Amino acid sequence: MSILSTIRTRAQVTTLEQRLREIGLVLMQCDRDGSCTPRRSARRDWLADLVHRSPLVTRGLQSAVERWNAEDQPLPFEAVPGLWLAPIPLQERRERTGYVIAAIPTRELAAAEQLSAMCQAARLDVPMARRMLEGLNPPAASEVTRLAAMFRFNWHDQQVIDSHSSTLEGVGRELGESYEEINLLYTIIQGMTVVERPDRFIAFACEELLHTLPYRWIAAWVHPRGSSGSPELIVAGTPGRASSVIETAAATLADVLDAGSSCVVDGHPGAGAILSDLGAAAMAHPISRDGRVHGMLVAGDKEGTDSAASSVDMKLLGAAASHMAIFLENAGLYEDLNAMFLGTLEALTASIDAKDRYTCGHSRRVALLTRQLAHAAGLDEATVARMHIAGLVHDVGKIGVSEQVLCKPGDLTEEEYALIREHPLIGYRILRDIPRFEDILDGVLHHHERWDGSGYPEGLAGDDIPLVARLIALADAFDAMCSTRTYRSAMGCEAVLEELARGAGQQFDPELVPLFLGLDFTAYHRMVDGHQVVDDRDIATGCTTEDSKS
């Protein structure tokens, strides 16, 4: 029986595909121009993904087809080092119309440098793909000709299939069951970064799990960090019931199950009655780590012919819950570390502001306004947080300026003003050796530059002034004019805003000024009132701001 007569129906092509896959090969099809028509199984297959999704293989196939079209008996072609393509010509009325191809991975593919690019295209972890390739017990390159001949003429020979399947059956079955878990966890791990908001990561993980499990919806019920706030319910998919029903069930399950519980399903003693309200084959798993329960991961309304939650379903739900717990723990540690870091910076800047009682709280207020302005300018959350830090430390260089100069009433001499103008450069030198402060330094060094180029220390103008410095310049000027200083009284808020408007295009970025004028200053005025209370108490007791905090 010829190959051409056995692959003309879809069922026969599927049979061929399955038999090839059992011995570690992948079926492909293409037309005479090299346009590939990937064969797709109902279940996702890591090896098929590795072959079909790689642009390197696609380009190699194009080169192969150019050669095959000129050959009466097309020979195997090495599309990527270690990956051979063995063709069978397809013909209609003696005209060659395309090829059925067996993609044959050999031992050399696991060591090929191109494997990394192929894994990236297929969203596979490189070390894991290499282990799975080695687990297939792939042939050497010298065996490609034999496998190609087997593909052409002897694929239907059951003895050939049995000779391979006897050694690969166990590995193939294990890999098939594990692929969905590997792919899911690799995707989730790629999204695990503690600088992102936890709720966004949880939503992302639920969506990825929904794409993998045959369920209509996945929900995560997560406790807030700290003692305040209410648990949040994040749902992926379309439940056929109100969110309050899911939330109530998740809260009840969190009370019933402890941190060490595994996945529970409908019918589980103590939890089955709760899950029965959540649809077909509902299941749940605690989001827990080191004895602490962070929440509950729930899936409901299973779809398809299998009406029960399978062991694979439960394993995937548990694996996702474990990674969510790890992320939430890491996010909490990051929040603690970030809070300690900001607290240290605030203590440092407060001690600098305390050199002059008239500037009490100045750095914190500038940081607040800089953050608000960065938000209004449409910057992302991570950048906004960095702008806040830059505003907080913008005057750190004043630690190197004499208090006699900083606190001098009345006008400064030219020499004294020159000393004041040194503080941006002093601050830059203090902070420049701190790791990952590169984006902060521009704000410290250039926040006294002017849009028209008449500022200091470098006389930058227009867009040459870094954005962070332009943001701080507005916040700094606003707070300075709103505050009483040794040389003048505070101006009213409206008068200050009018002054800023007049400075647009001269002192300040003309595009940022309208954004600043539209800010909500409620939080700023609340902060001013708090600092004023502290300052008045310090004056009455004869101590500095720093003393009052100790």
C-alpha positions as CSV (number, residue, x, y, z in Angstrom):
1,M,0.0,0.0,0.0
2,S,1.5,3.3,-1.0
3,I,1.7,6.3,1.4
4,L,-0.3,8.4,-1.0
5,S,-3.3,6.1,-0.8
6,T,-3.2,6.0,3.0
7,I,-3.2,9.8,3.7
8,R,-6.1,11.0,1.5
9,T,-8.7,11.1,4.3
10,R,-8.5,13.2,7.4
11,A,-8.8,10.2,9.7
12,Q,-5.9,8.5,7.9
13,V,-3.7,11.6,8.2
14,T,-4.6,11.8,11.9
15,T,-3.6,8.1,12.3
16,L,-0.3,8.8,10.5
17,E,0.3,11.8,12.8
18,Q,-0.3,9.8,15.9
19,R,1.9,7.0,14.9
20,L,4.7,9.3,14.0
21,R,4.4,11.2,17.3
22,E,4.6,7.9,19.2
23,I,8.2,7.4,17.8
24,G,9.2,11.0,18.4
25,L,8.4,12.5,15.0
26,V,6.1,15.4,14.0
27,L,3.9,15.5,10.9
28,M,3.9,18.6,8.7
29,Q,2.4,19.5,5.3
30,C,3.2,22.2,2.8
31,D,2.3,23.2,-0.7
32,R,4.7,23.5,-3.6
33,D,5.6,27.1,-2.6
34,G,6.6,26.1,0.9
35,S,3.6,27.5,2.7
36,C,3.2,25.2,5.7
37,T,-0.1,23.9,6.9
38,P,0.6,22.8,10.6
39,R,-1.1,19.7,11.8
40,R,-2.8,20.3,15.1
41,S,-3.9,17.7,17.6
42,A,-6.9,18.3,19.9
43,R,-4.5,18.3,22.8
44,R,-1.5,20.7,22.9
45,D,1.8,18.9,22.1
46,W,5.2,20.4,23.2
47,L,7.1,18.8,20.3
48,A,4.6,19.9,17.7
49,D,4.7,23.5,19.2
50,L,8.5,23.5,19.1
51,V,8.5,22.6,15.4
52,H,5.4,24.4,14.0
53,R,5.9,27.7,15.8
54,S,9.6,28.3,15.0
55,P,10.4,30.9,12.3
56,L,13.8,29.1,11.9
57,V,12.0,25.9,10.9
58,T,9.7,27.8,8.5
59,R,12.7,29.4,6.8
60,G,14.4,26.1,6.6
61,L,11.3,24.5,5.1
62,Q,11.3,27.2,2.4
63,S,14.9,26.3,1.5
64,A,14.1,22.6,1.5
65,V,11.1,23.0,-0.8
66,E,13.2,24.9,-3.3
67,R,15.6,21.9,-3.5
68,W,12.9,19.3,-3.4
69,N,11.0,20.8,-6.3
70,A,14.0,20.1,-8.5
71,E,14.5,16.5,-7.3
72,D,12.7,13.4,-8.6
73,Q,13.2,11.6,-5.3
74,P,13.4,14.4,-2.6
75,L,16.0,13.7,0.1
76,P,15.8,14.6,3.8
77,F,16.9,18.2,4.5
78,E,18.4,19.6,7.8
79,A,16.2,22.7,8.4
80,V,17.9,23.4,11.8
81,P,20.9,21.7,13.2
82,G,19.6,18.5,14.6
83,L,16.1,18.8,13.0
84,W,15.6,17.0,9.7
85,L,12.7,17.2,7.3
86,A,11.9,14.0,5.4
87,P,9.4,14.6,2.5
88,I,6.9,12.6,0.6
89,P,5.7,14.3,-2.6
90,L,2.0,14.8,-3.1
91,Q,0.7,14.7,-6.7
92,E,-2.5,15.2,-8.6
93,R,-2.6,14.0,-12.2
94,R,1.2,13.7,-12.3
95,E,1.7,17.2,-11.1
96,R,3.5,17.7,-7.8
97,T,1.3,19.9,-5.5
98,G,3.1,19.7,-2.2
99,Y,4.7,17.5,0.4
100,V,3.8,15.5,3.5
101,I,6.8,15.8,5.8
102,A,8.1,14.0,8.9
103,A,10.1,16.4,11.2
104,I,12.8,14.2,12.8
105,P,14.6,15.6,15.9
106,T,18.0,14.0,16.5
107,R,20.4,14.0,19.4
108,E,22.1,17.1,17.9
109,L,19.0,19.3,18.4
110,A,19.3,19.2,22.2
111,A,22.8,20.8,22.0
112,A,22.0,23.2,19.1
113,E,22.3,26.9,19.9
114,Q,19.1,27.5,17.8
115,L,17.1,25.5,20.4
116,S,16.8,28.7,22.6
117,A,15.1,30.7,19.7
118,M,12.8,27.8,19.0
119,C,11.8,27.5,22.6
120,Q,11.1,31.2,22.8
121,A,8.8,31.0,19.8
122,A,7.0,28.0,21.4
123,R,7.0,29.6,24.9
124,L,8.9,26.6,26.3
125,D,11.6,26.6,29.0
126,V,14.9,25.8,27.3
127,P,16.3,23.4,30.0
128,M,12.9,21.7,30.3
129,A,12.7,21.3,26.5
130,R,16.2,19.9,26.4
131,R,15.4,17.3,29.0
132,M,12.2,16.3,27.2
133,L,14.1,15.9,23.9
134,E,16.6,13.7,25.7
135,G,13.8,11.7,27.2
136,L,12.6,10.9,23.7
137,N,15.8,8.9,23.2
138,P,16.2,10.7,19.8
139,P,18.2,9.0,17.0
140,A,21.6,10.2,15.8
141,A,21.9,12.1,12.5
142,S,23.2,9.0,10.8
143,E,19.9,7.3,11.4
144,V,17.8,10.0,9.6
145,T,18.0,8.1,6.3
146,R,16.6,5.0,7.9
147,L,13.8,6.8,9.6
148,A,12.9,8.7,6.4
149,A,12.7,5.4,4.5
150,M,10.6,4.0,7.3
151,F,8.3,7.0,7.0
152,R,7.9,6.6,3.3
153,F,7.4,2.8,3.0
154,N,7.1,1.0,6.3
155,W,5.1,3.3,8.6
156,H,2.2,0.8,8.6
157,D,4.4,-2.0,9.7
158,Q,3.4,-2.6,13.3
159,Q,6.6,-4.3,14.2
160,V,8.5,-1.0,13.5
161,I,6.1,1.0,15.6
162,D,6.3,-1.5,18.5
163,S,10.1,-1.5,18.4
164,H,10.0,2.2,19.2
165,S,6.9,2.4,21.4
166,S,8.1,-0.3,23.8
167,T,10.9,2.0,24.9
168,L,9.0,5.3,24.6
169,E,5.5,4.4,25.8
170,G,6.1,5.3,29.4
171,V,8.0,8.5,28.7
172,G,5.5,9.6,26.0
173,R,2.6,9.1,28.3
174,E,4.3,11.0,31.2
175,L,5.3,13.8,28.9
176,G,1.8,14.1,27.4
177,E,0.3,14.4,30.9
178,S,2.9,16.9,32.1
179,Y,3.0,19.2,29.1
180,E,-0.1,21.2,30.0
181,E,1.3,21.7,33.5
182,I,4.8,22.6,32.2
183,N,3.4,25.1,29.8
184,L,1.0,26.7,32.3
185,L,3.7,27.0,35.0
186,Y,6.3,28.4,32.6
187,T,3.8,31.0,31.5
188,I,2.9,31.9,35.0
189,I,6.5,32.1,36.1
190,Q,7.2,34.5,33.2
191,G,4.6,36.9,34.7
192,M,5.9,36.7,38.3
193,T,7.5,40.0,39.1
194,V,7.0,41.7,42.4
195,V,7.1,45.2,41.0
196,E,3.7,44.6,39.4
197,R,0.5,44.9,41.3
198,P,-0.5,41.6,42.9
199,D,-4.1,41.8,41.7
200,R,-2.9,42.1,38.1
201,F,-0.7,39.0,38.4
202,I,-3.6,37.0,40.0
203,A,-5.9,38.0,37.2
204,F,-3.2,37.0,34.6
205,A,-2.7,33.6,36.3
206,C,-6.5,33.0,36.4
207,E,-6.7,33.7,32.7
208,E,-3.8,31.4,31.8
209,L,-5.4,28.7,33.9
210,L,-8.7,29.2,32.2
211,H,-7.0,28.6,28.8
212,T,-5.6,25.3,30.1
213,L,-8.4,23.8,32.1
214,P,-11.8,22.7,30.5
215,Y,-13.7,25.0,32.9
216,R,-16.0,27.9,32.1
217,W,-14.6,30.1,34.9
218,I,-11.7,30.4,37.4
219,A,-11.8,32.6,40.5
220,A,-9.3,33.7,43.1
221,W,-10.5,35.0,46.5
222,V,-7.5,36.7,48.0
223,H,-7.0,38.2,51.5
224,P,-5.5,41.8,51.6
225,R,-2.1,42.2,53.1
226,G,-2.2,43.7,56.6
227,S,-5.1,43.9,58.9
228,S,-7.3,46.4,57.0
229,G,-9.4,46.0,53.8
230,S,-11.7,43.3,52.6
231,P,-10.8,40.1,50.6
232,E,-10.9,40.7,46.8
233,L,-12.5,38.3,44.3
234,I,-10.9,38.1,40.9
235,V,-12.8,36.1,38.2
236,A,-11.7,34.9,34.8
237,G,-14.4,33.6,32.5
238,T,-18.2,33.8,32.7
239,P,-19.8,32.2,35.8
240,G,-23.5,31.3,35.5
241,R,-24.0,32.7,39.0
242,A,-23.5,36.0,41.0
243,S,-20.0,36.9,42.2
244,S,-21.4,37.0,45.7
245,V,-22.2,33.3,45.6
246,I,-18.6,32.5,44.6
247,E,-17.2,34.8,47.2
248,T,-19.4,33.3,49.9
249,A,-18.4,29.8,48.9
250,A,-14.7,30.7,48.8
251,A,-14.8,32.4,52.3
252,T,-16.6,29.4,53.7
253,L,-14.0,27.0,52.2
254,A,-11.2,29.2,53.7
255,D,-12.7,28.6,57.1
256,V,-13.2,24.8,56.5
257,L,-9.8,24.0,54.9
258,D,-6.4,24.5,56.5
259,A,-3.2,25.7,54.9
260,G,-2.0,22.2,54.3
261,S,-5.1,21.0,52.4
262,S,-4.9,19.7,48.9
263,C,-7.4,20.2,46.1
264,V,-11.0,19.4,47.1
265,V,-13.8,18.6,44.7
266,D,-17.6,18.2,44.7
267,G,-18.4,15.4,47.1
268,H,-15.4,16.0,49.4
269,P,-16.3,15.5,53.1
270,G,-17.0,18.9,54.6
271,A,-16.4,20.8,51.4
272,G,-18.6,19.0,48.8
273,A,-21.8,20.7,49.8
274,I,-20.2,24.1,49.4
275,L,-18.8,23.3,46.0
276,S,-22.1,21.8,44.8
277,D,-23.4,25.4,44.3
278,L,-20.6,26.3,41.9
279,G,-21.5,24.1,38.9
280,A,-20.3,20.8,37.3
281,A,-17.1,19.3,38.7
282,A,-16.3,22.3,40.9
283,M,-13.0,22.2,42.7
284,A,-11.0,24.5,45.0
285,H,-7.5,24.7,46.4
286,P,-6.1,27.0,49.2
287,I,-3.6,29.6,48.2
288,S,-1.3,29.0,51.0
289,R,2.4,28.9,51.9
290,D,4.3,28.2,55.1
291,G,1.1,27.7,57.1
292,R,-0.5,31.0,56.0
293,V,-3.6,31.0,53.9
294,H,-3.7,33.9,51.4
295,G,-7.0,32.9,49.8
296,M,-8.8,30.3,47.7
297,L,-8.6,29.3,44.1
298,V,-11.9,28.0,42.7
299,A,-12.9,26.5,39.3
300,G,-16.5,25.8,38.3
301,D,-18.8,24.6,35.5
302,K,-16.6,22.1,33.8
303,E,-17.2,21.7,30.0
304,G,-16.8,18.8,27.7
305,T,-17.8,15.1,27.9
306,D,-15.9,14.4,31.1
307,S,-18.3,15.4,33.9
308,A,-15.8,14.8,36.8
309,A,-12.7,16.7,37.9
310,S,-9.7,14.7,36.7
311,S,-6.4,14.2,38.5
312,V,-4.8,16.4,35.9
313,D,-7.4,19.2,36.5
314,M,-6.7,19.1,40.3
315,K,-2.9,19.0,39.8
316,L,-3.0,22.1,37.6
317,L,-5.2,24.0,40.0
318,G,-2.9,23.1,42.9
319,A,0.2,24.1,41.0
320,A,-1.3,27.5,40.0
321,A,-2.4,28.1,43.7
322,S,1.2,27.3,44.9
323,H,2.7,29.8,42.5
324,M,0.1,32.5,43.4
325,A,1.1,32.0,47.1
326,I,4.8,32.3,46.3
327,F,4.1,35.5,44.4
328,L,1.9,37.0,47.2
329,E,4.6,36.2,49.7
330,N,7.3,37.8,47.6
331,A,5.0,40.8,46.9
332,G,4.6,41.2,50.7
333,L,8.3,41.1,51.3
334,Y,8.8,43.6,48.5
335,E,6.3,45.9,50.1
336,D,8.0,45.7,53.5
337,L,11.4,46.3,51.9
338,N,10.1,49.2,49.9
339,A,8.4,50.7,53.0
340,M,11.6,50.5,54.9
341,F,13.6,52.0,52.1
342,L,11.1,54.9,51.7
343,G,11.1,55.4,55.5
344,T,14.9,55.6,55.5
345,L,14.8,58.2,52.7
346,E,12.1,60.2,54.5
347,A,14.1,60.2,57.7
348,L,17.2,61.4,55.8
349,T,15.3,64.2,54.0
350,A,13.5,65.2,57.2
351,S,16.9,65.7,58.9
352,I,18.0,67.9,56.0
353,D,14.8,69.9,56.1
354,A,15.2,70.3,59.8
355,K,18.4,72.4,59.2
356,D,15.9,75.2,58.5
357,R,12.6,75.2,60.4
358,Y,11.0,77.0,57.5
359,T,11.5,74.1,55.2
360,C,9.9,71.5,57.5
361,G,8.3,68.7,55.4
362,H,9.4,70.4,52.1
363,S,10.9,67.2,50.6
364,R,7.9,65.0,51.3
365,R,5.5,67.6,49.9
366,V,7.6,68.0,46.7
367,A,7.6,64.1,46.4
368,L,3.8,64.1,46.7
369,L,3.3,66.8,44.1
370,T,5.9,65.2,41.8
371,R,4.1,61.9,42.0
372,Q,0.7,63.5,41.3
373,L,2.1,65.4,38.3
374,A,3.8,62.2,36.9
375,H,0.4,60.5,37.2
376,A,-1.3,63.4,35.3
377,A,1.4,63.1,32.6
378,G,0.4,59.5,31.9
379,L,3.5,57.8,33.2
380,D,3.2,54.1,34.2
381,E,3.0,53.1,37.9
382,A,6.6,51.9,38.1
383,T,7.9,55.2,36.7
384,V,5.6,57.3,38.9
385,A,7.1,55.5,42.0
386,R,10.6,56.4,40.8
387,M,9.6,60.0,40.3
388,H,8.3,60.1,43.9
389,I,11.7,58.9,45.2
390,A,13.5,61.5,43.1
391,G,11.2,64.3,44.5
392,L,12.0,63.0,48.0
393,V,15.8,63.3,47.7
394,H,16.0,66.2,45.3
395,D,17.5,68.5,48.0
396,V,19.8,65.9,49.6
397,G,22.7,68.1,48.6
398,K,21.8,70.8,51.1
399,I,23.4,68.5,53.7
400,G,26.6,70.0,52.4
401,V,25.5,73.6,52.6
402,S,26.2,75.6,55.8
403,E,23.2,76.3,58.1
404,Q,24.3,79.9,58.4
405,V,23.7,80.3,54.6
406,L,20.5,78.2,54.5
407,C,18.9,80.0,57.5
408,K,20.2,83.5,56.8
409,P,17.4,86.1,56.9
410,G,17.3,88.6,54.1
411,D,19.2,88.6,50.9
412,L,22.2,86.4,50.2
413,T,25.5,87.7,48.9
414,E,26.8,86.5,45.6
415,E,29.2,84.1,47.4
416,E,26.4,82.7,49.6
417,Y,24.1,82.3,46.6
418,A,26.9,80.4,44.8
419,L,27.1,78.1,47.8
420,I,23.4,77.4,47.6
421,R,23.7,76.7,43.8
422,E,26.1,73.9,44.6
423,H,23.5,71.7,46.3
424,P,22.3,69.9,43.2
425,L,25.9,68.8,42.3
426,I,26.6,67.8,46.0
427,G,23.4,65.7,46.0
428,Y,24.4,64.1,42.7
429,R,27.8,63.2,44.1
430,I,26.2,61.7,47.3
431,L,23.8,59.5,45.4
432,R,25.7,58.5,42.3
433,D,27.3,55.4,43.7
434,I,24.0,54.0,45.0
435,P,23.0,51.0,42.8
436,R,19.9,51.5,40.5
437,F,19.7,55.2,41.3
438,E,20.6,56.2,37.7
439,D,17.0,57.4,36.9
440,I,17.0,59.4,40.2
441,L,20.2,61.3,39.6
442,D,18.9,63.5,36.8
443,G,16.2,64.9,39.0
444,V,18.6,65.7,41.8
445,L,21.2,67.3,39.5
446,H,18.9,69.3,37.1
447,H,15.8,70.3,39.1
448,H,17.0,74.0,39.0
449,E,17.4,74.1,35.3
450,R,15.0,76.5,33.4
451,W,13.1,75.9,30.2
452,D,14.7,79.0,28.7
453,G,18.2,77.7,29.5
454,S,19.0,80.3,32.3
455,G,19.0,77.7,35.1
456,Y,21.8,75.8,36.8
457,P,24.1,73.9,37.1
458,E,24.5,73.2,33.3
459,G,22.2,75.7,31.7
460,L,20.1,73.0,29.9
461,A,17.0,74.2,28.0
462,G,13.8,72.8,26.7
463,D,13.5,69.0,26.2
464,D,17.2,68.6,27.0
465,I,16.2,68.9,30.6
466,P,15.3,65.4,31.8
467,L,11.6,64.8,32.4
468,V,12.1,64.0,36.1
469,A,13.8,67.3,36.6
470,R,11.0,69.2,34.9
471,L,8.4,67.5,37.1
472,I,10.4,68.3,40.3
473,A,11.0,71.9,39.2
474,L,7.3,72.7,39.2
475,A,6.6,70.9,42.5
476,D,9.6,72.5,44.1
477,A,8.7,76.0,43.0
478,F,5.1,75.6,44.1
479,D,5.9,74.5,47.6
480,A,8.6,77.1,48.0
481,M,6.2,79.9,47.1
482,C,3.5,78.4,49.3
483,S,5.9,78.3,52.3
484,T,7.1,81.1,54.6
485,R,10.9,81.5,54.2
486,T,13.4,83.7,56.1
487,Y,13.4,86.2,53.3
488,R,9.6,86.4,52.6
489,S,6.1,85.4,53.6
490,A,4.1,82.6,52.0
491,M,2.0,83.3,49.0
492,G,-1.6,82.2,48.6
493,C,-2.3,79.1,46.5
494,E,-4.1,80.9,43.8
495,A,-1.4,83.5,43.5
496,V,1.2,80.8,43.3
497,L,-0.7,79.0,40.5
498,E,-0.9,82.2,38.6
499,E,2.8,82.7,38.9
500,L,3.5,79.2,37.6
501,A,1.2,79.9,34.6
502,R,3.2,83.0,33.8
503,G,6.4,81.0,34.0
504,A,5.3,78.4,31.4
505,G,7.7,78.4,28.5
506,Q,10.3,80.5,30.4
507,Q,11.1,78.7,33.7
508,F,8.8,75.6,33.3
509,D,7.8,73.1,30.7
510,P,4.8,74.6,28.9
511,E,3.2,71.2,28.5
512,L,3.5,70.3,32.2
513,V,2.2,73.6,33.6
514,P,-1.5,73.0,32.6
515,L,-1.3,69.5,34.1
516,F,0.0,70.9,37.3
517,L,-2.6,73.6,37.5
518,G,-5.3,70.9,37.2
519,L,-4.0,68.8,40.2
520,D,-6.1,68.2,43.3
521,F,-4.2,69.8,46.1
522,T,-6.3,68.4,49.0
523,A,-3.6,65.9,50.1
524,Y,-0.9,68.6,49.8
525,H,-2.8,71.0,52.0
526,R,-3.4,68.2,54.5
527,M,0.3,67.5,54.6
528,V,1.1,71.2,55.0
529,D,-1.3,71.3,58.0
530,G,0.4,68.3,59.6
531,H,3.9,69.7,59.1
532,Q,2.7,73.1,60.5
533,V,1.5,71.4,63.7
534,V,4.9,69.7,64.2
535,D,6.8,72.9,63.4
536,D,4.7,75.0,65.9
537,R,5.3,72.4,68.6
538,D,9.1,72.4,67.9
539,I,9.2,76.2,68.2
540,A,7.2,76.2,71.5
541,T,9.5,73.5,73.0
542,G,12.7,74.9,71.6
543,C,13.7,71.7,69.8
544,T,14.3,70.9,66.2
545,T,12.0,68.8,64.0
546,E,14.4,65.9,64.2
547,D,14.5,66.2,68.0
548,S,10.7,66.1,68.2
549,K,10.6,62.7,66.4
550,S,13.1,61.1,68.8
